[in-house]
Amino acid sequence: MRMRYHILCLLLMATLGAGAQSIELSNISQIAQSDPLVITGVVGTQNTYHHSSLGDGYASPLSNVIYANLNINLYGISMPFSFYYSNDNTSFSYPHFTFTLNPRYKNWTGYFGLSSMPFSQYVLNMSFNGIGVEYNDEKRLRFGAFYGVLRNAINDDPTDPLARSPQYKRLGWGVKIGYGSSANYLDLYLLRAYDRLKSLDDYWQQKVSPQENIVVGLKGAVTPLRFLSLNVNAAASLFSTDTRAEEVHTEQTDQWSSVFQARYSSLARFAGDASLNLTLPGIALSAFYRMIQPDYTSLGTYYMSNNYQGFGLNASTTFIKNMSVSGSFSWQEDNLTKKQLYTTRGLVYAINANSRLGGLNLAVGYNGYTQKQYDGTARINDTTRVDRRMQSITFTPSYNIEGEKLSHTIALSASLTDNKDLNKFSSGTSDITATALGLSYNLGVKDWDMNFTCSLSHQLSKGMHSRYSSDVASLTTSRDFLEDKSLNIAATVSMCYNEIKYQSKSLSVAGDLQAGYTLKKAHVFSLSAGISKYGDVNPTKRRSSLDITDVSVSLNYTYTFSLLEIKRKGEKEAK
C-alpha cells in the first residue's frame, strides 16, 4: 500500500513539473478499489474536399484535421492529454495547461488548482485557481472555504497595436456555511475579492483602477406546509471602484475597517429575489420578486444586469388526463433611482398546452412581449417613444401509427410571429410579420430496416417595403445493413427556392449521400458527399440558369482504443 502512494506522489510531481494539462482525482477512499493502470484514447482524422465553379475564394479546396486524445488513469487519477492539427491554422500557439485535483473522502472534498465551488449566484459563480475544502454532512450540516486567483493579470506591451485590454490580477477568498434539508435550510456566504495593484505596469495603472469588494449572501427555504414553500436568495455588496481613492473615516466605517476600508469610491448595494410556491394535486403555482440595485457588483461573478426590479407568476396544471397547460407572466422595470433619462418597462407572458391521445400529439403555444418607455429625468418625446409588441403563436400536431411491418408519422408545424411598433406617430417601417409552415411524413419499413422521409416547408417574412419567401422540399431515405446494423447509408435530394421581392429569385437543387460503418465497436468510418447546383432564375436578369456548382466530399475516421489495462486482482479472477 505504501508503494502505491509513493507511485502516486512521484507521478504527480513529474506531471506538474512537465506542465500537465488536467489532473483529476475523484475519490481518495476509492483508490484501493480502482484499477492500477488504464490507458485509453481516441485518434481520428477529418478530410474534406471542396470545389466550386465560382472559385476557392471563400473555402479551402482541401482541409485536413488530425486529432488525438489520450487518458491515463492511475489508481483513480485521471490525466487527459490532447493533440489537434489543422492545415487551416497558419500560426502555432503553445498549449494552455491547467491543473485540477479534487480528492474526495467520505463527506469531504478538496479543491486544488482550477476549481469551482457552489455559491450563491449573487456572490460567486466563477472558477478560482487555488485551494479549497468543502464538507457536506449526510444529515444537515455543510460548509466550505477557498482561497485563490479569480482572474489573471493582462499586462500586454502598451506599444503593441493589438494589445489586449489590461486587467489586474484578482485574488479572493470565500466562506460558506449552511444547515438544513432541501425543504428547510439556511446558507450563509462571505466573499472577499481585491485587485493586486503591482500586477500591472505603471502605464496601465493610469488607465485602469484597482477594485475591491466584500459580499455577504443569504439563501434559504421554509416549508411550513407540505404544499407551501418560500425561497429567498439575497446579497449585500460593499464595492470600491478605485482602491487608491481617499479613505472615509467615520464612527460607523471605522468599526469595519479591519474587514473593508470605506473610500470615497465605495458603494453599498443590494440584490435578491424571493419566490412563494404552492403545489397541489394537479396544479403548481409560483410567484416571485427580484430586485438588483444600480451598480450592484460582486467581483466573484461575471457580468450581471442591474438597476431593475420585476415580479412574475408561473402556473401549470393537468386538469384533464393526458393534457397539461402552463402559463407565465412577468413584469420588469429599470431606472430604480430615477436618475436615467428614461424608464423602460416590459411584460413577458406565455401560455402553452400539450395533449396526447393515442398516437395523436398536439402542442399549442402563445408567447408575447411588450416594451414601453416612460419619463425619467427627461420628458420623453412622443414621436420617438419606444412602444413595441412582439407575439407569436405556434401549433405543432403529429400523428403516429405503429404496425407490425410499417410505421407512419405525420407532423405539421405552423407559427406566426408579429413584431409591431405601437407608437402612433411611427411610420411602421420596422414592423415585421413572419409565417412558417412545415409538413413531414416518415415511413418506416421494419423488415428492411429502412426509412423514407418527405418534408415541405414554407417561410414568409413581410415588412412595409420588403417581402422575403423561402420554399424547401426534400426526400430522404436511410437503411441499416449487415446483421449487427453496423453499416448505415442515407441519401437526400432537396430543392430550395428563395425570392426577395423586386430584387432576386434563386433556385438550388442538391443531392447528398452519407455512409457510416463501425468495425468491432472501435473503428468508425464515415463518408459524406454532396453536389448542389444553384443560380438566379429571375427571367428579367441577364443570367437565368443553374450555372453554379458546388461539390464537397468528406472522409472521416475515428479509432477508440485501450492501450494498456492492468486490472485489480479481483476483476481478473472474476473474468
ABEGO torsion letter per residue (X at the ends): XAAAAAAAAAAAAAAAAAGBABBBBABAAAAAABBABBBBBBBBBBBBBBBBAAEAAABBABBBBBBBBBBBBBGGBBBBBBBBBBAABABBBBBBBBBBBBBBBEABBBBBEBBBBBBBAAABABBBBBBBBBBBBABABBBBBBBEBABBBBBBBAABAABBBBBBBBBBBBBBBBBEBAABBBBBBBBBBBBBAAABBAAAAAABBBBBBBBBBBBBBBBABAABBBBBBBBBBBBBABAABBBBBBAAAAAAAAABBBBAABBBBBBBBBBBBBBBBGBBBBBBBBBBBBGBBBAABBBBBBGBBBBBBBBBBBABBGBBBBBBBBBBBBGAAGABABBBBBBBBBBBBBBBBEABBBBBBBBBBBBBBBBBABBBBAAABBBBBBBBBBBBBBBBBBBAABBBBBBBBBBBBBBBBABAABAGAABBBBBBBBBBBBBBBAAAGBBBBBBBBBBBBBBAABBBBBBBBBBBBBBBBEAAGABBBBBBBBBBBBBBBGABBBBBBBBBBBBBBBBGGABBBBBBBBBBBBEBABAABABBBBABBBBBBBBBBBBBBBABBBBBAAAAAAX
